[in-house]
Amino acid sequence: MNKRIKLAACGVAAAAILAGGGWYFFHARTNSPDYAINSATNSIEEHNVEEFHRYVNVDTLLDSGYNGFIDGLTNFDPAMTPETKDAIRNFTQMLRTPLLLSLRTSIDSYVETGDLNTKENIGVADLIQRTGLNAIEFRGVKNIRQNDANENEAFADVIVFQPELGREFPIQVVLVRNEDKHWQIVRVQNLQDFVAQVTQIRHAQIGEYLAKSTEINVRHELAIREAEQKFGTILSLGNLGQDKTRAELKSLMLDVFKKDWETRKQELFSLPVPKDAETLHNLYMKICDLFIGYADDYAKWLDDKNALTIKSAEAKIHQAQTLMTEAAALAKRMAG
């Protein structure tokens, strides 16, 4: 065999070895948990729904996630009775099937278009908001490792930043190697911890809002009681037929009563308002506006003595008193 033939033979052999090694490297790399996670991430960036489902079992992932959501809501509060927890679980199980179906549709929409399209499904939007997942920022994947006890199972930490937590949180996902040797994300392990922590922070924020708004309301109620006592004193020393009496009452209404409600409104308005306290906060704003309007109408009536003016004032104060009762009941429920 001449030298040229030997070199050719060596080249063929080397190519075969390299090809075999390359195949092994490619095969090993594409059949790894790392590759599955990267492929799932890339499929979202490329809006490839089919590829996404190849590496993510959405049904099992949502199933485990839903359980975590319910556990996170019910298990964080030691004051919640077992009966209450069971009642919540029974109710949420009734909603499970339609919600999971809607969530799957929303996920497919997100992969395909980058939009969850929750506007058409309030239930899904509310569920995502309550988990705190609506505000997360993806920070990467860490700690990808296979299970020492089961070579067909692996784990990874999906790192997200949640503004309400004010820090990063590792959402732990589980991957399983299928019969075709491809790895697939199948469930999330610690969503209940994530939801519980977000829920605890939100409850703390609600508690802080209730404490501060109560302090503001109580302090201003004392000032209003003093104004009402002065109102009675003015009437007891004079009568509405006297210009002096009407002038004193008008001054009291505009310079004391109205201004105090305006100050109260501004103080309440400046408070940070948690989402779950928005209804109560809006009630407080409406109550302030009604009492301010009442003061204006009453002061105007002292000048024009028009029956329609005093009726408008009375309607405002009655509505305000009704809303105050509703607000007190709502604040009590929230505190409980």
Secondary structure by P-SEA (a helix, b strand, c coil): ccaaaaaaaaaaaaaaaaaaaaaaaaaaaaacaaaaaaaaaaaaaaccaaaaaaccaaaaaaaaaaaaaaaaaccccccccaaaaaaaaaaaaaacaaaaaaaaaaaaaaaacccccccccaaaaaaaaaaccccccccccccccccccccccbbbbbbbbbccccbbbbbbbbbbbcccccccccccccaaaaaaaaaaaaaaaaaaaaaaaaaaaaaaaaaaaaaaaaaaaaaaacccccaaaaaaaaaaacccaaaaaaaaaaaaaaccccccaaaaaaaaaaaaaaaaaaaaaaaaaaacccaaaaaaaaaaaaaaaaaaaaaaaaaaaaac
